[in-house]
Amino acid sequence: MRNLPVWIIAALLMAAGAAMCAYKVRALGLPLLPSTDTAVWTVEARAAFRARGGPVKATLLIPKQPPGFEHLDEHYISNGFGVTQEASGLNRAALWAVRRANGTQAVYYRLTVYETDTDNPTHQDPFPGYPRVPDYGESTQAAVNALLNEVRSESADIATFARALIARMNREGANPSVDSLRTGGDSPGAWAQWLVDVLAGARIPARVIWGLPLVDGTRDATLVPYIEVHNEQRWIPMSPETGKVGLPDDFLVWRIGNDPLLAVDGGAQPDVRFSVTRSQRQIVSIARDRARQHGSLVLDYSLFSLPVQTQNVYRVLLTVPLGAFLVVLLRNVVGVKTFGTFMPILIALAFRETKLIWGIVLFTLIVALGLGLRFALERLKLLLVPRLASVLIIVILLMLLVSLVSHHLGMDRGLSIALFPMVILAMTIERMSLVWEEHGAWEAILQGGGSLLVAAAGFLVMSNPLLTHLVFVFPELLLVLLGACLILGRYTGYRLSEFWRFRAVLAGKDQ
């Protein structure tokens, strides 16, 4: 029971850290993996028309919530027009208005989107009900009924019925009655609407959707029609040419239904053309724009709001708790002996600049030389503070000597020895000499080797790209580390090294 408060506090800390991290991932889209860039599409719609010299209102249908994409930004560009945005059924509409205009006019709508795995709520709306059977006319009605009867015997549900129907209607010369129905549309949009009307003869709800294939560098593109069939649970998109289920890759659904894409009151000759460009942007930058668009202040008060120079400092500092937690594990659970608690972490930070192999070589060289000079100072019987100051001066001189020699030998990596924490080196030499005198050379070498081992392991952890990314983007995960440290702080069990230490006792017990 005495450990209960620690467990409760640790659980609360871990839950808080995990919850904040989950919110950033799910709501803001921050990446758990250090993948930096993703594709961002910028689509520009140019709406042109001829004004008659009086008041003009131009209404352009624009995407609402396209499946597989999410808005990042949008702009309305015009000269002298006022612009507003309004709902228009399942779509949105941009409305440009001006008191007086004459001649050819052009307004622009620019949209920036990126791909997501989220679905569109429009494609999950309630069942719209069964449509009424259209009045096809006497001759067409007989052909439609014959086709529907043939397809009905070869299908199992609404989706397979629709696919079979589309496949038959696109198969020229297969059936005279089907060939007569192929005259139902002389354009892709009219053909898609004719398929919807034929499906209505079987009381199957369907609709036309219009989308834009996203191809980098596209100019003067137009929308492409698809159809969607409702299976009493959700809308299923299909190709009106092949019946293939699903939308193509990089297909941006622009509008739903057959309302005019551009309606002009006070003008004529409406025409809309699209241009598409593709770029790469950092996922974190996208998340920041998305949070701002949704009114979230989380990223405004995150590390990304700091100056870049300060961010780079925290990219290093936030890895220190990872090294500290590793020291806790290796000392309290494994039983590795080190000189001090945080000395290995500081040495690991120096290894980030010197790299691991050179760092170990330089550290061992300085400590070995300094230890020899420290034993020489012992014969002078100096007081503690002057002795420590003398060791510090010796360490600096040794670092300078190593830098000069390595430079003249052409080994520029040796210059990075100046990045080692000189005070820590001096204290390591002092501690190692004391242990040598009190407990012998083996114990001193054991603790020195343990310190170097922990520092090397700390370097591997603190320089890991995934862990570095996680603690910088999700610093609340340090609360999880804090909770784990509190739990380990109450650990009083055996260390793993003690099983080797008492192996003779354990072997006798087994006998």
Sequence and secondary structure as in RCSB ss.txt:
>XXXX:A:sequence
MRNLPVWIIAALLMAAGAAMCAYKVRALGLPLLPSTDTAVWTVEARAAFRARGGPVKATLLIPKQPPGFEHLDEH
YISNGFGVTQEASGLNRAALWAVRRANGTQAVYYRLTVYETDTDNPTHQDPFPGYPRVPDYGESTQAAVNALLNE
VRSESADIATFARALIARMNREGANPSVDSLRTGGDSPGAWAQWLVDVLAGARIPARVIWGLPLVDGTRDATLVP
YIEVHNEQRWIPMSPETGKVGLPDDFLVWRIGNDPLLAVDGGAQPDVRFSVTRSQRQIVSIARDRARQHGSLVLD
YSLFSLPVQTQNVYRVLLTVPLGAFLVVLLRNVVGVKTFGTFMPILIALAFRETKLIWGIVLFTLIVALGLGLRF
ALERLKLLLVPRLASVLIIVILLMLLVSLVSHHLGMDRGLSIALFPMVILAMTIERMSLVWEEHGAWEAILQGGG
SLLVAAAGFLVMSNPLLTHLVFVFPELLLVLLGACLILGRYTGYRLSEFWRFRAVLAGKDQ
>XXXX:A:secstr
 TTHHHHHHHHHHHHHHHHHHHHHHHTT   SS   EEEEEEEEEEEEEEEESS EEEEEEE SS TTEEEEEEE
EE SS EEEEEEETTEEEEEEEES  EEEEEEEEEEEEEE S   GGGG             HHHHHHHHHHHHH
HHTT SSHHHHHHHHHHHHTSTTS HHHHHHGGG SSHHHHHHHHHHHHHTTT  EEEEEEEE  TT  SB  EE
EEEEE SSSEEEE TTT  BS  TTEEEEEESSS SEEEESEEEEEEEEEEEEEEEEHHHHHHHHHHHTT  TGG
GSGGGS HHHHHHHHHHTTHHHHHHHHHIIIIII    SSSSHHHHHHHHHHHH HHHHHHHHHHHHHHHHHHHH
HHHTTT  HHHHHHHHHHHHHHHHHHHHHHHHHTT GGGGGGGGS HHHHHHHHHHHHHHHHHH HHHHHHHHHH
HHHHHHHHHHHHT HHHHHHHHH TTHHHHHHHHHHHHTT  S  HHHHHHTHHHHHHHH 
